[in-house]
Amino acid sequence: MKRRSALQQQFNRYRVLYLMILPTLLYFILFSIFPLADGIKMSFQDFRFVGASSFVGIKNYQKMFSTPGFWNVFGNTLILGLSNVVLTAFVPMVIALSLNEVVHLPLKRGFQSILYLPHILSWVVVGGIWTFILAPGGLVNSIGAIFGKESVYFLAISSYARGLFIGINLWKQAGYVCILYLAAIAGINPAVYEAALIDGANGFQRAWFITIPELVNTLKVVLLLNVMGALRIFDQVYVLRNEVIAEKVDVLMYYVYIHGLEKFNIGYASAVSIFIFSATFVITLLVRKVSKYHV
């Protein structure tokens, strides 16, 4: 009775906050929990839009693990996802450390704006930009023609595909992550830098012994966010892929799209989706444990 009374008092004390949270909670239940539960159910069915859907047990999962095409897209996803996780975490840190050394404030802000601009563009716009740049008559080939180079369609060469996809993703996301690092740098106590200057520390030493250690917590957040999205790459592939490079860049989410929305094999697509969700959940927990990240 005492425990119930304490809970009642706590609810009465924070009831306004609970009421404010309620819409978000309902949204989460309706558009996250219910679809997830429905997806789990469909992954064990031979789902039909018309008529009854028959229960097939783990047949869809067996098919998934025994299909060579699945393992190919799984490998592509790991390569692209891991590259994005690492590069999008560390390259922006280097850029942020470099920008932090720029003394001229308008120039610094100008660089920040230019770096951040690609992040606010949709993947459709980004795809159009890079298709133009890398097309046979595009910017790169026009510059190459000046030096007598033959025209090349870079997005139709499979050996270039993964590197281009990784580079374009870095170009789009680096500015946003860089801003996070710059915000963290701005929160460092200036007195620490002043003490280092008095001790004779140069710019590299100040960055290595003061700035980078202070960025560790931000790095953990960035890594965790990147890992959560590593297996869910879709927009970039959908916009930039073509059949010539498909074997090198098709990923799990695009595989789900093909089997679910084009071939209407909903049960099998649901099984792959649940696999992606489960793998992302496990990997995120592991990275959180290894990085010792605590909210």
C-alpha positions in Angstrom: 0.0 0.0 0.0 2.9 2.4 0.8 4.5 1.6 -2.6 1.2 2.3 -4.4 0.8 5.5 -2.4 4.3 6.6 -3.4 3.6 5.9 -7.0 0.4 7.9 -6.8 2.1 10.9 -5.3 4.9 10.7 -8.0 2.2 10.6 -10.7 0.3 13.5 -9.2 3.5 15.5 -8.9 4.6 14.9 -12.6 1.3 14.4 -14.2 1.7 17.4 -16.5 5.0 16.0 -17.8 3.4 12.5 -18.3 0.6 14.1 -20.3 3.2 15.9 -22.5 5.0 12.6 -23.1 1.7 10.8 -23.9 1.4 11.9 -27.6 5.0 10.8 -28.3 4.4 7.5 -26.6 1.2 6.9 -28.6 3.0 7.8 -31.8 5.9 5.4 -30.9 3.4 2.5 -30.2 1.3 3.1 -33.3 4.1 3.6 -35.8 7.0 1.6 -34.3 5.8 -1.2 -31.9 2.7 -2.3 -33.9 4.5 -2.4 -37.3 7.4 -4.3 -35.7 5.1 -6.9 -34.2 3.2 -7.2 -37.5 6.5 -7.6 -39.4 7.6 -10.4 -37.0 4.3 -12.1 -37.6 4.5 -11.8 -41.4 8.1 -13.1 -41.4 6.6 -16.5 -40.4 3.9 -16.4 -43.1 3.5 -16.9 -46.8 1.9 -13.5 -46.8 -1.0 -12.7 -49.2 -2.6 -9.3 -49.8 -5.7 -11.2 -50.9 -6.9 -14.3 -49.1 -5.6 -16.0 -46.1 -1.8 -16.0 -45.3 -0.5 -19.4 -44.4 1.9 -20.0 -41.5 5.3 -21.4 -42.8 7.4 -21.4 -39.6 11.0 -20.5 -40.2 10.9 -21.2 -43.9 11.5 -17.6 -44.9 14.6 -17.4 -42.6 15.9 -20.7 -44.0 15.5 -19.3 -47.5 17.3 -16.1 -46.5 20.4 -17.9 -45.1 20.5 -20.3 -48.0 20.2 -17.7 -50.8 23.6 -16.7 -52.3 22.1 -13.3 -53.3 21.4 -12.5 -49.6 25.0 -13.1 -48.6 26.3 -10.9 -51.4 24.1 -7.9 -50.4 25.0 -8.6 -46.7 28.7 -8.4 -47.6 28.1 -5.1 -49.5 26.2 -3.7 -46.6 29.0 -4.6 -44.1 31.7 -3.0 -46.4 29.8 0.2 -47.1 28.3 0.4 -43.6 31.6 -0.1 -41.7 33.4 2.3 -44.0 30.8 4.9 -43.4 30.9 4.4 -39.6 34.7 4.8 -39.4 35.2 7.6 -42.0 32.2 9.7 -41.0 33.4 9.6 -37.4 37.1 10.4 -37.8 37.4 12.5 -41.0 35.1 15.2 -39.7 37.1 15.3 -36.4 40.2 16.1 -38.4 38.3 18.8 -40.3 36.9 20.3 -37.1 40.4 20.4 -35.6 41.7 22.2 -38.7 38.8 24.7 -38.7 39.4 25.4 -35.0 42.8 26.7 -35.9 41.3 29.3 -38.4 41.5 32.6 -36.6 39.6 34.8 -39.2 36.0 34.3 -38.0 34.1 35.1 -41.3 36.4 32.7 -43.2 35.8 30.1 -40.5 32.0 30.5 -40.7 32.1 30.4 -44.5 34.0 27.1 -44.5 31.4 25.7 -42.0 28.5 26.7 -44.2 30.1 25.2 -47.3 30.8 21.9 -45.4 27.3 21.7 -43.9 25.4 22.5 -47.2 25.5 19.0 -48.6 23.9 17.6 -45.5 20.6 19.5 -46.0 20.3 18.3 -49.6 18.2 15.2 -50.2 19.8 12.2 -51.7 17.9 12.8 -55.0 19.6 16.2 -55.3 23.0 14.7 -54.2 22.6 11.9 -56.8 21.8 14.4 -59.5 24.9 16.5 -58.6 27.3 13.6 -58.6 25.8 12.0 -61.7 26.5 15.2 -63.5 30.0 15.5 -62.1 30.9 11.9 -63.0 29.0 11.5 -66.3 30.8 11.1 -69.6 30.2 14.8 -70.4 30.4 15.9 -66.8 32.8 18.1 -64.9 35.5 15.4 -64.2 35.6 14.3 -67.8 35.6 17.8 -69.1 38.7 18.6 -67.0 40.3 15.3 -68.1 39.7 16.2 -71.7 41.9 19.2 -71.3 44.8 16.8 -70.6 43.8 14.4 -73.4 42.1 11.8 -71.2 39.3 9.6 -72.6 35.8 10.1 -71.4 34.8 7.6 -68.6 31.4 7.0 -67.0 32.7 6.4 -63.5 29.3 5.3 -62.1 29.2 2.4 -64.6 32.6 0.9 -63.5 32.2 -1.7 -60.9 35.7 -1.4 -59.5 35.0 2.3 -58.7 31.5 1.8 -57.3 32.1 1.2 -53.6 34.8 3.8 -53.3 32.6 6.4 -55.0 29.6 5.5 -52.8 31.7 5.8 -49.7 33.2 9.1 -50.8 29.9 10.6 -51.8 28.3 9.6 -48.4 31.3 11.2 -46.6 30.8 14.4 -48.7 27.2 14.6 -47.6 27.5 13.7 -43.9 30.9 15.2 -42.9 29.6 18.7 -42.5 27.0 17.8 -40.0 29.3 15.7 -37.8 32.0 18.4 -38.1 29.5 20.9 -36.5 29.0 18.5 -33.6 32.7 18.4 -33.0 33.1 22.1 -33.3 30.3 22.5 -30.7 32.1 20.2 -28.4 35.4 22.2 -28.9 33.6 25.4 -28.1 32.7 24.0 -24.7 36.3 23.3 -23.7 37.5 25.7 -21.0 39.8 28.3 -22.6 41.9 28.4 -19.4 43.2 24.9 -20.3 44.5 26.2 -23.6 46.0 29.3 -21.9 47.9 27.1 -19.4 49.2 25.0 -22.3 50.4 28.1 -24.2 52.2 29.2 -21.0 53.9 25.8 -20.9 55.0 26.2 -24.5 52.7 23.7 -26.2 52.4 24.2 -30.0 49.2 23.8 -32.0 49.6 20.1 -32.6 50.3 19.4 -28.9 47.3 21.4 -27.8 45.1 19.4 -30.2 46.6 16.0 -29.2 46.6 16.4 -25.5 43.7 18.7 -24.9 41.2 18.9 -27.7 41.0 15.3 -28.8 40.6 13.8 -25.3 37.8 16.3 -24.8 36.1 15.0 -28.0 36.0 11.4 -26.9 32.4 11.6 -25.6 31.2 13.2 -28.8 33.1 10.6 -30.8 31.2 7.9 -28.9 27.9 9.5 -29.7 28.8 9.8 -33.4 30.0 6.2 -33.6 26.8 4.9 -31.9 24.6 6.9 -34.3 26.6 5.7 -37.3 26.4 2.1 -36.2 22.6 2.3 -35.8 22.4 3.3 -39.4 25.1 1.1 -40.8 22.8 -1.7 -42.0 20.0 0.6 -43.1 21.6 2.2 -46.1 19.0 2.7 -48.8 18.5 6.2 -50.3 22.0 6.5 -51.7 21.9 3.1 -53.4 18.4 3.6 -54.7 19.4 6.9 -56.3 22.9 6.1 -57.7 22.9 2.3 -58.5 22.6 0.8 -62.0 22.7 -2.7 -63.2 26.4 -2.6 -64.1 27.5 -1.9 -60.5 24.5 -3.6 -58.8 26.6 -6.6 -57.6 29.0 -4.3 -55.8 26.6 -1.8 -54.2 23.2 -3.6 -53.6 22.6 -3.6 -49.8 20.1 -5.3 -47.4 17.5 -2.5 -47.4 17.5 -2.4 -51.2 17.2 -6.2 -51.2 14.1 -5.9 -49.0 12.6 -3.2 -51.3 13.1 -5.5 -54.4 11.6 -8.6 -52.8 8.9 -6.8 -50.8 7.6 -4.0 -53.1 8.5 -5.2 -56.6 8.2 -9.0 -56.3 5.5 -8.8 -53.5 7.3 -11.6 -51.5 6.3 -9.9 -48.3 6.9 -12.8 -46.0 10.5 -13.2 -47.2 11.1 -9.4 -47.2 9.8 -9.2 -43.6 12.2 -11.9 -42.5 15.2 -10.0 -43.9 13.8 -6.8 -42.3 13.7 -8.5 -38.9 17.2 -9.8 -39.4 18.4 -6.2 -40.1 16.6 -4.9 -37.0 18.0 -7.7 -34.8 21.6 -7.3 -36.1 21.4 -3.5 -35.7 20.2 -3.9 -32.1 22.9 -6.4 -31.2 25.7 -4.5 -32.8 24.5 -1.2 -31.2 24.6 -2.9 -27.8 28.1 -4.3 -28.4 29.4 -0.9 -29.5 27.8 0.8 -26.5 29.4 -1.7 -24.2 32.8 -1.6 -25.8 32.8 2.2 -25.9 31.5 2.4 -22.3 28.9 4.9 -23.5 26.5 6.0 -20.8 23.6 8.5 -21.2 
